[in-house]
Amino acid sequence: MSVEKNVRGLVRFVCNLDPTAKQVCLVGTFNGWDPESRRMAKGRDGVFRALVNLVPGRYEYKFVIDGFWCYDPTAENQTINEYGTLNSVVKVEERHVAALEDVATFLPGAERASPQARAEVLAVRSRSHTDARGELSRVASALV
């Protein structure tokens, strides 16, 4: 499966469609289909990954592999877009503010986070959902 999600809104997109790819970007309704807004990170295993914090809802997406737009053939759902090609679909269910355990599940190296980073994540848990969303993304990015 190329999309891993939890009920807390953290979604990891995984693209292993082309092991020779130099660059893969994630595009979709969550970023205005802008190929420059979300470049995926290539792991040592040659697989591209991107962690996205999404509010509950239905999102359409594609991968842009070295400039070529590709739907995700392993996605749970597909839909035909206005151009007659396929978009992949991911649905995010209702969520709560993510805890450190959730971040550690989705971010490589998060288990090695400093005590200060752990304290920041725990502090974020105590804030309202709206205030915490942006700050949690910032803290999670610092853990990578």
TAFEN-V476963 format. One record per residue. N is the residue number from 0. RES is the residue in three letters. NEAR is the number of other ideal C-beta (glycine too) atoms within 10 Angstrom. Layout:
BEGIN
{{N/RES/NEAR} {N/RES/NEAR}}
END
This chain:
BEGIN
{{0/MET/9} {1/SER/20} {2/VAL/20} {3/GLU/14} {4/LYS/20} {5/ASN/15} {6/VAL/13} {7/ARG/21} {8/GLY/23} {9/LEU/23} {10/VAL/21} {11/ARG/16} {12/PHE/24} {13/VAL/18} {14/CYS/23} {15/ASN/15} {16/LEU/18} {17/ASP/15} {18/PRO/8} {19/THR/7} {20/ALA/20} {21/LYS/9} {22/GLN/13} {23/VAL/25} {24/CYS/22} {25/LEU/22} {26/VAL/20} {27/GLY/22} {28/THR/14} {29/PHE/20} {30/ASN/16} {31/GLY/8} {32/TRP/16} {33/ASP/11} {34/PRO/17} {35/GLU/9} {36/SER/13} {37/ARG/18} {38/ARG/14} {39/MET/21} {40/ALA/12} {41/LYS/15} {42/GLY/12} {43/ARG/6} {44/ASP/9} {45/GLY/11} {46/VAL/17} {47/PHE/24} {48/ARG/21} {49/ALA/17} {50/LEU/19} {51/VAL/21} {52/ASN/19} {53/LEU/17} {54/VAL/12} {55/PRO/11} {56/GLY/12} {57/ARG/11} {58/TYR/19} {59/GLU/20} {60/TYR/23} {61/LYS/23} {62/PHE/26} {63/VAL/22} {64/ILE/19} {65/ASP/12} {66/GLY/9} {67/PHE/11} {68/TRP/15} {69/CYS/18} {70/TYR/19} {71/ASP/24} {72/PRO/10} {73/THR/13} {74/ALA/20} {75/GLU/13} {76/ASN/12} {77/GLN/15} {78/THR/12} {79/ILE/9} {80/ASN/13} {81/GLU/6} {82/TYR/8} {83/GLY/6} {84/THR/12} {85/LEU/17} {86/ASN/23} {87/SER/23} {88/VAL/19} {89/VAL/23} {90/LYS/14} {91/VAL/22} {92/GLU/11} {93/GLU/9} {94/ARG/19} {95/HIS/12} {96/VAL/20} {97/ALA/25} {98/ALA/15} {99/LEU/21} {100/GLU/11} {101/ASP/21} {102/VAL/24} {103/ALA/18} {104/THR/16} {105/PHE/19} {106/LEU/18} {107/PRO/14} {108/GLY/9} {109/ALA/19} {110/GLU/12} {111/ARG/9} {112/ALA/21} {113/SER/10} {114/PRO/7} {115/GLN/9} {116/ALA/17} {117/ARG/16} {118/ALA/13} {119/GLU/19} {120/VAL/26} {121/LEU/11} {122/ALA/12} {123/VAL/23} {124/ARG/13} {125/SER/8} {126/ARG/13} {127/SER/8} {128/HIS/12} {129/THR/8} {130/ASP/11} {131/ALA/19} {132/ARG/19} {133/GLY/11} {134/GLU/15} {135/LEU/25} {136/SER/16} {137/ARG/11} {138/VAL/21} {139/ALA/25} {140/SER/11} {141/ALA/13} {142/LEU/20} {143/VAL/12}}
END
